[in-house]
Amino acid sequence: MDNITIATYDSMPLAHIAMGRLHAEGIDAWLADENLVQTDWLYSIAVGGIKLQVSAEDTERAMKILAEDFSETLNQVSE
């Protein structure tokens, strides 16, 4: 099975938020190089950041989910 990197992150919290969003939609996702980057942030530059990966068959759907913008909804809730 091919793993496809659909996004990269410099920040572990942002990577986990994105992965959690995909899990909430029923998509298996995992983070590559998370522990290496966590060891020393300079490794992030060397390896290209924390990579959010999904299976090839979930790539298109996962990218659409991550592209959704909820900022307008959040603005309405805070008013």
ZAVEX-619178 format. One record per residue: residue in three letters; x, y, z of N, C-alpha, C, O, CB in turn. Coordinates in nm, 2 decimals. Glycine has a CB too. Layout:
REM ZAVEX-619178
 code    npx    npy    npz   capx   capy   capz    cpx    cpy    cpz    opx    opy    opz   cbpx   cbpy   cbpz
  Ala      X      Y      Z      X      Y      Z      X      Y      Z      X      Y      Z      X      Y      Z
...
END
This chain:
REM ZAVEX-619178
 code    npx    npy    npz   capx   capy   capz    cpx    cpy    cpz    opx    opy    opz   cbpx   cbpy   cbpz
  Met   0.09  -0.12   0.00   0.00   0.00   0.00   0.09   0.12   0.00   0.19   0.13   0.07  -0.10   0.00   0.12
  Asp   0.05   0.22  -0.08   0.13   0.34  -0.09   0.08   0.45   0.01  -0.04   0.47   0.02   0.13   0.40  -0.23
  Asn   0.17   0.51   0.08   0.14   0.62   0.17   0.17   0.75   0.10   0.27   0.76   0.04   0.22   0.61   0.30
  Ile   0.07   0.84   0.10   0.08   0.97   0.03   0.09   1.08   0.14   0.00   1.08   0.23  -0.03   0.99  -0.07
  Thr   0.19   1.16   0.13   0.20   1.28   0.21   0.11   1.39   0.16   0.13   1.43   0.04   0.35   1.33   0.23
  Ile   0.01   1.43   0.24  -0.09   1.53   0.19  -0.06   1.67   0.25  -0.11   1.77   0.20  -0.23   1.49   0.22
  Ala   0.02   1.67   0.35   0.05   1.80   0.41   0.18   1.79   0.50   0.21   1.68   0.55  -0.07   1.86   0.50
  Thr   0.25   1.90   0.52   0.36   1.89   0.61   0.35   2.01   0.71   0.29   2.11   0.68   0.50   1.91   0.53
  Tyr   0.40   1.99   0.83   0.39   2.08   0.94   0.52   2.10   1.01   0.60   2.00   1.03   0.28   2.04   1.04
  Asp   0.54   2.22   1.06   0.66   2.25   1.15   0.62   2.23   1.29   0.71   2.22   1.38   0.71   2.39   1.12
  Ser   0.49   2.24   1.32   0.44   2.23   1.46   0.37   2.10   1.48   0.28   2.07   1.41   0.35   2.35   1.48
  Met   0.41   2.03   1.59   0.34   1.91   1.62   0.19   1.93   1.66   0.11   1.85   1.61   0.41   1.84   1.74
  Pro   0.15   2.03   1.73   0.01   2.05   1.76  -0.07   2.07   1.63  -0.18   2.01   1.62  -0.01   2.17   1.85
  Leu  -0.03   2.14   1.54  -0.10   2.16   1.41  -0.11   2.03   1.34  -0.22   2.00   1.28  -0.03   2.27   1.32
  Ala  -0.01   1.95   1.34  -0.01   1.82   1.27  -0.11   1.73   1.34  -0.19   1.66   1.27   0.13   1.76   1.27
  His  -0.12   1.73   1.47  -0.22   1.65   1.54  -0.36   1.70   1.52  -0.45   1.61   1.51  -0.18   1.64   1.69
  Ile  -0.38   1.82   1.51  -0.51   1.88   1.48  -0.56   1.83   1.34  -0.68   1.78   1.33  -0.52   2.03   1.49
  Ala  -0.48   1.84   1.24  -0.51   1.80   1.11  -0.54   1.64   1.11  -0.64   1.60   1.04  -0.40   1.83   1.01
  Met  -0.45   1.57   1.17  -0.47   1.42   1.18  -0.60   1.39   1.25  -0.68   1.30   1.20  -0.35   1.35   1.24
  Gly  -0.63   1.46   1.36  -0.76   1.44   1.43  -0.88   1.47   1.34  -0.98   1.40   1.35  -0.76   1.52   1.55
  Arg  -0.87   1.57   1.26  -0.98   1.61   1.17  -1.01   1.49   1.07  -1.13   1.46   1.05  -0.95   1.74   1.09
  Leu  -0.90   1.43   1.02  -0.92   1.32   0.93  -0.98   1.20   1.00  -1.06   1.13   0.95  -0.79   1.29   0.86
  His  -0.93   1.17   1.12  -0.98   1.06   1.20  -1.13   1.08   1.22  -1.20   0.98   1.22  -0.90   1.04   1.33
  Ala  -1.17   1.20   1.25  -1.31   1.23   1.28  -1.40   1.20   1.16  -1.52   1.17   1.18  -1.33   1.37   1.32
  Glu  -1.34   1.21   1.04  -1.41   1.18   0.92  -1.40   1.03   0.88  -1.44   1.00   0.77  -1.37   1.27   0.81
  Gly  -1.33   0.95   0.96  -1.32   0.81   0.93  -1.20   0.78   0.84  -1.20   0.67   0.78  -1.44   0.76   0.86
  Ile  -1.11   0.87   0.82  -0.99   0.84   0.74  -0.87   0.81   0.82  -0.84   0.88   0.92  -0.96   0.97   0.65
  Asp  -0.81   0.69   0.80  -0.69   0.65   0.87  -0.58   0.75   0.82  -0.55   0.76   0.70  -0.65   0.51   0.84
  Ala  -0.51   0.81   0.92  -0.40   0.90   0.89  -0.29   0.88   0.99  -0.32   0.84   1.10  -0.45   1.05   0.88
  Trp  -0.17   0.91   0.96  -0.06   0.90   1.05   0.04   1.01   1.02   0.04   1.07   0.92   0.00   0.76   1.05
  Leu   0.13   1.03   1.12   0.24   1.13   1.10   0.37   1.06   1.09   0.41   0.97   1.17   0.24   1.22   1.23
  Ala   0.44   1.10   0.99   0.58   1.05   0.96   0.68   1.16   1.01   0.65   1.28   1.00   0.60   1.02   0.81
  Asp   0.79   1.11   1.07   0.90   1.19   1.12   0.86   1.28   1.24   0.93   1.37   1.27   0.95   1.29   1.01
  Glu   0.75   1.25   1.30   0.70   1.32   1.42   0.80   1.31   1.53   0.84   1.41   1.59   0.56   1.27   1.46
  Asn   0.84   1.19   1.56   0.94   1.18   1.68   1.07   1.23   1.65   1.14   1.29   1.73   0.95   1.03   1.71
  Leu   1.12   1.22   1.52   1.25   1.28   1.48   1.24   1.43   1.50   1.34   1.49   1.55   1.28   1.24   1.34
  Val   1.14   1.50   1.45   1.13   1.64   1.46   1.11   1.68   1.61   1.16   1.79   1.65   1.01   1.69   1.38
  Gln   1.04   1.60   1.69   1.02   1.63   1.83   1.16   1.63   1.90   1.18   1.70   2.00   0.92   1.53   1.89
  Thr   1.25   1.55   1.86   1.38   1.54   1.92   1.46   1.67   1.92   1.52   1.71   2.01   1.46   1.42   1.86
  Asp   1.46   1.73   1.80   1.53   1.86   1.78   1.47   1.93   1.66   1.46   1.87   1.55   1.68   1.83   1.75
  Trp   1.42   2.05   1.68   1.35   2.12   1.57   1.43   2.14   1.45   1.38   2.16   1.34   1.30   2.25   1.62
  Leu   1.56   2.14   1.46   1.65   2.15   1.34   1.63   2.03   1.24   1.66   2.05   1.12   1.80   2.16   1.38
  Tyr   1.60   1.92   1.30   1.57   1.80   1.21   1.45   1.83   1.12   1.45   1.77   1.01   1.55   1.68   1.30
  Ser   1.36   1.91   1.16   1.25   1.94   1.08   1.29   2.00   0.94   1.23   1.96   0.84   1.16   2.05   1.15
  Ile   1.39   2.08   0.94   1.44   2.14   0.82   1.50   2.03   0.73   1.48   2.02   0.61   1.54   2.25   0.85
  Ala   1.57   1.94   0.80   1.65   1.83   0.72   1.55   1.73   0.66   1.58   1.68   0.55   1.74   1.76   0.82
  Val   1.44   1.70   0.73   1.35   1.59   0.68   1.23   1.65   0.61   1.15   1.57   0.56   1.31   1.50   0.79
  Gly   1.21   1.78   0.61   1.09   1.83   0.55   0.97   1.84   0.63   0.86   1.85   0.58   1.06   1.76   0.43
  Gly   0.99   1.85   0.77   0.88   1.87   0.86   0.81   1.74   0.89   0.85   1.63   0.85   0.78   1.96   0.80
  Ile   0.70   1.75   0.97   0.62   1.64   1.01   0.52   1.62   0.89   0.45   1.71   0.85   0.54   1.67   1.15
  Lys   0.52   1.50   0.84   0.44   1.47   0.73   0.31   1.40   0.77   0.31   1.29   0.83   0.51   1.38   0.63
  Leu   0.19   1.45   0.72   0.06   1.39   0.74   0.04   1.30   0.62   0.04   1.35   0.51  -0.05   1.50   0.76
  Gln   0.02   1.17   0.65   0.01   1.08   0.54  -0.12   1.00   0.55  -0.18   0.97   0.66   0.12   0.98   0.54
  Val  -0.17   0.96   0.43  -0.29   0.88   0.42  -0.27   0.77   0.31  -0.17   0.78   0.24  -0.42   0.96   0.39
  Ser  -0.35   0.68   0.30  -0.34   0.58   0.19  -0.37   0.65   0.06  -0.45   0.75   0.06  -0.43   0.45   0.22
  Ala  -0.32   0.59  -0.05  -0.35   0.65  -0.18  -0.49   0.67  -0.21  -0.54   0.76  -0.27  -0.28   0.57  -0.29
  Glu  -0.57   0.57  -0.17  -0.72   0.57  -0.20  -0.79   0.68  -0.13  -0.90   0.72  -0.17  -0.78   0.44  -0.17
  Asp  -0.74   0.73  -0.01  -0.80   0.84   0.06  -0.75   0.98   0.04  -0.80   1.07   0.10  -0.79   0.81   0.21
  Thr  -0.65   0.99  -0.05  -0.58   1.11  -0.08  -0.68   1.23  -0.11  -0.68   1.33  -0.05  -0.48   1.10  -0.18
  Glu  -0.76   1.21  -0.21  -0.84   1.32  -0.26  -0.94   1.36  -0.16  -0.96   1.48  -0.13  -0.92   1.27  -0.39
  Arg  -1.01   1.27  -0.09  -1.11   1.30   0.01  -1.04   1.37   0.13  -1.09   1.47   0.18  -1.18   1.18   0.06
  Ala  -0.92   1.33   0.17  -0.85   1.39   0.28  -0.81   1.53   0.25  -0.82   1.62   0.34  -0.73   1.30   0.32
  Met  -0.76   1.55   0.13  -0.72   1.69   0.09  -0.84   1.78   0.09  -0.83   1.90   0.13  -0.66   1.69  -0.04
  Lys  -0.96   1.74   0.05  -1.08   1.82   0.05  -1.12   1.85   0.19  -1.16   1.97   0.22  -1.20   1.75  -0.02
  Ile  -1.11   1.76   0.28  -1.15   1.78   0.42  -1.06   1.88   0.48  -1.10   1.98   0.55  -1.14   1.65   0.50
  Leu  -0.93   1.87   0.46  -0.83   1.97   0.52  -0.85   2.11   0.45  -0.81   2.21   0.52  -0.69   1.92   0.50
  Ala  -0.90   2.11   0.33  -0.92   2.24   0.27  -1.04   2.32   0.31  -1.06   2.44   0.28  -0.92   2.22   0.12
  Glu  -1.13   2.25   0.39  -1.25   2.32   0.43  -1.22   2.43   0.53  -1.13   2.42   0.61  -1.35   2.21   0.50
  Asp  -1.29   2.54   0.51  -1.27   2.66   0.59  -1.39   2.68   0.68  -1.50   2.71   0.64  -1.24   2.79   0.50
  Phe  -1.36   2.68   0.81  -1.47   2.69   0.91  -1.46   2.83   0.98  -1.53   2.85   1.08  -1.46   2.58   1.01
  Ser  -1.38   2.92   0.93  -1.36   3.05   1.00  -1.49   3.13   1.01  -1.51   3.20   1.11  -1.25   3.13   0.93
  Glu  -1.57   3.13   0.90  -1.69   3.20   0.91  -1.79   3.15   1.01  -1.85   3.22   1.08  -1.76   3.20   0.77
  Thr  -1.79   3.02   1.03  -1.88   2.95   1.13  -1.83   2.99   1.27  -1.91   3.02   1.36  -1.88   2.80   1.11
  Leu  -1.70   2.99   1.29  -1.64   3.03   1.41  -1.67   3.18   1.45  -1.69   3.21   1.56  -1.49   3.01   1.41
  Asn  -1.67   3.26   1.35  -1.70   3.40   1.37  -1.84   3.42   1.42  -1.87   3.51   1.50  -1.67   3.49   1.24
  Gln  -1.93   3.34   1.36  -2.08   3.35   1.40  -2.10   3.31   1.54  -2.18   3.36   1.61  -2.16   3.27   1.30
  Val  -2.03   3.20   1.58  -2.04   3.15   1.71  -1.99   3.25   1.82  -2.05   3.26   1.93  -1.97   3.02   1.73
  Ser  -1.88   3.32   1.79  -1.83   3.41   1.88  -1.90   3.55   1.90  -1.88   3.62   1.99  -1.68   3.44   1.84
  Glu  -1.99   3.57   1.81  -2.07   3.70   1.81  -2.18   3.69   1.91  -2.25   3.79   1.93  -2.12   3.73   1.68
END
